[in-house]
């Protein structure tokens, strides 16, 4: 069918309407007229794939990756010029804020993109595909659990790409039959590559040695790896979270510290603190930081990382945020949040609001849960959304990272 599409939705598809029904059209840019095939029919919406572009946008480009048009699910926006990707992400974030009844104008959203929006991922997970005796690594095809084998990926760093055939070879022996996926993490500026199988401990004892023999230029490790950030050194394990874009991680954390507006007397709560990369930056400008983290792996590494870097004004508390907030002594000057994609539990928002910090800095990788949680903080009338920055951590994809500042009003 022929469709003229409108705004881009969160998820990367453009919206069209057919007889009052919403159609999410993949492969189309707002304003284009396309021929599209319906791929999924639901009662409340349809999904479609653009098959021909009848009236192309000036911002349409040829995807440089050969796997994009083959259906790889790793990227969604390679056919959109990078400047337009940023424009559309800004609109998506703004609409999510509007839907949550947050009054913040589009032109006040600061957009921080990349000079070079390729080869930025230092961590990635690749699925194992077995056909006969041969093994390949790859990503799921769009909207399926079928693996598309790849031997190159333009959004991952070179070190990870070079390791793919070596680990595919290592997975060919019967002892590795239980391995269904492999995660890789590279330490920028080094030859160090951390690898981990899924399910955990599914690889046989010789797996790493077989891979290492094929990539002698890389130093493979299956336990932990060291990453540098802002002149400090941090240990990272496969189970722990790390921002996958090192270049934009610095931009994100610098903006978060700016929004926090710290001084030497500040008491800060860093909720969902992880292994402490942002915590360390905050501690450098504050009197005391209480780092709240639920994961035992992250808490232990966070404590080690503070010791490694000589940081003595951070106290880690292993607990859920909603359980620990009531035990935190007041006053709290600044609350920093960096929750997972699902955002904060309602009980966590309520508990943190009772701390009554002067400022709240919220980092999010999902604009819908960000808007929902910010609305919860603002609903009481005690906080106002005063700053929003979109930091593009994931070029070529629909994913949106943002950091916002809330100011206490009374």
N, C-alpha and C positions, 0 to 999 in steps of 0.2 A: 504494500500500500504506500501511497505518497503522503508524507507528513512534513509539516513545517514546525520546527521545534522551538521551544522557549527556553526558560531558565535551566541551568544545570542544577541537578539535585545532588545532595550528599550521597556519594556512591559513584559519581562520574557519569551518570546517564542524563540526557536532556529530556525535558518534559514536553509531551504533546497530548492532545485530547482528541478522542474519536467518539462521537455520539455521547459526549459527557463523561467518557471513561478516561482515566489517566493512563497514559502509555509512557513507560520509561524507555527511551531510545538510546541504546549504546552506540558509540561511534559517530555521534552527531554533535555539532557545536551550536550553541544558541543562535537563532536567526537563520539557520540553514534549512533548505528543503531537501528531503532525502527520500529515496525508496527504501523501505524497511520490511523485513520479515518478522512476523510475530513469533517469538520463541517460547514464551510462557503465558498462559492465560489463567489469571486468578479472578475470583469473583469481584474484587474491588479494584484491580489494576491489571494491566498487561505489561509484559516486557517485549522489546523488539530490538533487532540488530539492523543498523543501517547497512544496506548492500550497495547503494549507489548514491552519490551526492549530486543532486540536480542543480542546486544553487549554493556553491561552496562559500564559506567564510574566508575573508582575507587572512585569517589567523590559522588556517589549516596548513599543516606541514606533512611531509612524508615521514612516517615512523622509521627511525634508523635501525631498529632492532628487527631481525628477520622473524623472531618468534612472536612479535606482537600480533601480526595479522594471522598467525597460526593458532591464535586462541589462548596464548599464555595469560594466566590470571595475575601475574605479578605487577603489571602496570595497566593503567586504564586510560591515560591521557597523552600518550606519545604523539598522537596526531594533532595535538593542539600546541601552537607556539607557546614557548615558556611564559612570555609576558602575559599572554591571555590566560594561561593556567592560573597565574597569580590573581588576575582580575576576577576570574570565575570563583576561585576559592574565597576571595574577599566577599563576594556576593553571597555565597553559601553560608559563611559564618554570620554575616549580617542578618540573613533571613532566619537563622536559628535563634539569634538574639531577639529578633522581632516576635517570633512565635512564642517565646518565653516572656513576652511583655516587658522586655528590657529596652528602654529608650536610649539608643546609642546610634548616632548617625554613621552612615557608610563611610563618609570621607574622614572620619576620625579614627578608623581602623588602620593602624600602621602595618604595612606589609614589608616583611624582610625576606627577600628571596636570595637565591644563590647566583654568583657570577657564572659558575659552571655547574649546571644542574644534572651532572652525570657522575658515575663512579663514586657515589657518596656513602653507600651502605657498608659499614664495617662488620655487620652481623647479618647472617641470613640462614634460613632453614630450607633444606632441599629434600624432596621426597625421593625414595629409592624405587626405581622401576626395574623389574626383572622380566626378561623375555628369553625363554630358553636358558642358555647358560650365560647370556650377556646381561650386564647391569648398566644402567644409566641413571643420572640424577636430573631432577627437574622440578618444575612447579605444577600445581594443579591447573588444568584448563579452566577457563571462566565458568563459574556456576556448576562445576563438577568436582568429583574426587578422582578424576582420571589424570594421571601424570603425563605432562608433556616433556619429553627429554630435551635437555639443552646442554650446550657445551660452552656458552658465553652468556653473560648478563651485563648489560651496560649500566645498570644502577648499582652493581656491587663492585667493590674494589678489586684490583687486578689479582691480589694474592688469593682471594677466595676463588676467583675464576680459574686460576692456574691449578688450584687444588682439586677441582671437580673430577677430572678424569682419573687422578690418582686414587681418590676415595671410591670412585665407581669400581675401579679394578680391585681394590681391597675388599669390596663387598661381594665379589664373585665366588668366594670359597664357601662351602657348605656351612662352616662355622659362623658365618655372618648372616645366615638366612633370616634371623629374627630382626635384623636392623631394618626399620621402615623409613627412617628419616635421619638426616645429619644436620647438626647446627655448627656453624663456623663463626668465629669472632677473631678479627685481625687487630693487632695493636699498631696504630699508625706510626710510621717512621721506623719500624722494625721488620724483622722477618718472622715474628712470632705469630702463630696461628693456633687458636684454641678450637678443639673439635669435641663434639659430644654426640653419641648415638641416641636415637629414640626407638624403642623404649630405653630408659636408662639401663646401663650395664648389659645391653643386648649384644655388644660387639665381643668377638673372641679376643683372646690375649694377644694375638699377633696382628690385629687389625691395623693399629697405628703404625707398626713397623713396615707393613706392606705398603701403606700409603706413603710413608716417609721416603721409602726407597725410590719413589717416582717423582718426588719433589724435594730433592736434596737442598735446594736453596731456601726452603722454609723450615722453621723450627717448630715442629708440631708438639702440642701439649694437650693432655686430656683432663687436666685438673683445674688450673687457673692461669690467668694471664695478667700482665701489668699494663694498664692504660695511663697515659699522662693527661692531665687537664690543668690548665692555668698554673703550670710550674709545680704541680703536685703529682704524686704517683698513687695509683689505686689498683688493688687486686680485684679481679672480676672472675666469677665462676659461671658456668653455663646456666645455672638455675637463677642467677641474679639478673635484674633488669639493668640495661645500659642503653642510653640514647644511641641509635644506630648511625647517626650522621654527626661525625665529630666536628666538622666545620660549623654546622648550624647549632650544635650543642653549645658551643661557646657563645654564639649570638643569643640563643635562648636564655642561657644562664646569666649573661650580662644584663639582659633586659629585666629578668626577674629580680636581680639584685638592685637595679635602678628603681624598679617599682617599690621594692621593700623600703627604700629610703632609710637606711640604718644609720645608727650612731653608736659610739662606744659604750653607751649605757643600755642598749636595746636588749630586751629578753625576747627571744624568738622561739616559736614552735614550728618545726619542720615536719609536717605530717606526710606519711608515705615516703620516708626519707631514703629508702633503698640503701645502697652502699656508701652514700655520703658525698658524691661529687658536688652537688649543689650545696649540701650542708657545709662543706669546707669553705666554699666561697662566702656563704653567709657568716660563718664563724669568724672570718677574717675581719668583719666590720661590726660585730656585735659583742655584747658582754657575755651572753650565755645562750646556747641553742639546745633545746630539747628535741631530739630526733626520735620520732615515733615510727616504728616499722613492725609489721606483723611477721614477715618471713624470718625464720631463724638463721638461714644462710646469709641474708642481707645484713641482719643485725651483727652477726659475728664478723663479717667482712667490713662492715661499717666501723666497728670498734677497732679492728686491725688497721684500717685505713687512717683513722684519726691518729693512732699511735705512730704509724709510719711517717706521717706528715707533721708530727709534733704539735697537734692541735689538742689543747687541753680544756677548752671551754664548751665541749659538746658532750651531752649525756644521752645515751641511747636508751630507749624504753621499748622492749619487745611486747607489743600488744596491738589489738585492733584500735583504730583511732577512736571509735565510738565508746570503747571501754576505758581508754586512758585519759581522755580529755578532762573528765571530772576530777582526776587525781593531780592535775597540773596546777601548780600554785600561781596565783595572779599577783601582780599584773602581767599581762602578755602584751607586748607592743606590736608585734607583727606575727601573723600566721601565714605560713607558706604551705601550699598544697600541691602535690603532683600525683594524683590518684591514677589507678589503671583506667582502661578505656571505659569501663562501666561507671566511672565517676564515684561519688561518695554515697554511702548509704544515708538514708534520711536521718537516721539516728546520729550519724557522724556529723552531719551539718548542724543539727540541733545542739549537739554537745560542744562543737567548736565555736558556734555563735555565742554560747554562754561564757566563753573565755573573754569576750568583748575586746579583741585586739583593735588597735587604732587602724591598722591596715591588713588587708588580706590579699595575698598574691597567689593566684590559682593558675597552674599550668595544666593543660589538657590536650589529649590527642583525639578527642571526639567533640565536635561542636555542639551536638545535641545534648550530651550529658553535662557539658560545661554550662550551657545556657540554663538547663534545668536547675543545676546546683547554685548558680549565681542568683537565679530567681528566688531560691529558697533563702539565701542569705539576705537578699534585698526586701523580701516580702514583709518583714517585720517593720520596715521603715528605718532600721538602724544602720544600713549600709547602702552606699550608692556606687554604681559602676562608673569609674572615672577614667580608666585607661584600657585599651585593647590593642594587642599586637599579634599579628599572624606571622609566625616564623615558619617558613616553608622547609620542614624537615624531610619531606617525602616528594620531591619533584617527580613528575611523570605518573603520579598516582593521585587518587582522589583524597588521600588522607590529609587532615588539617591539624596542625599543632598551633596552639594559641596560648598566650599568657595574658592575664587580665589583672587589674588592680581595683580593689574595692576599698572605699574610705568610710570610716565610721561617721555617721551624721550627727550623733547626739551623745 
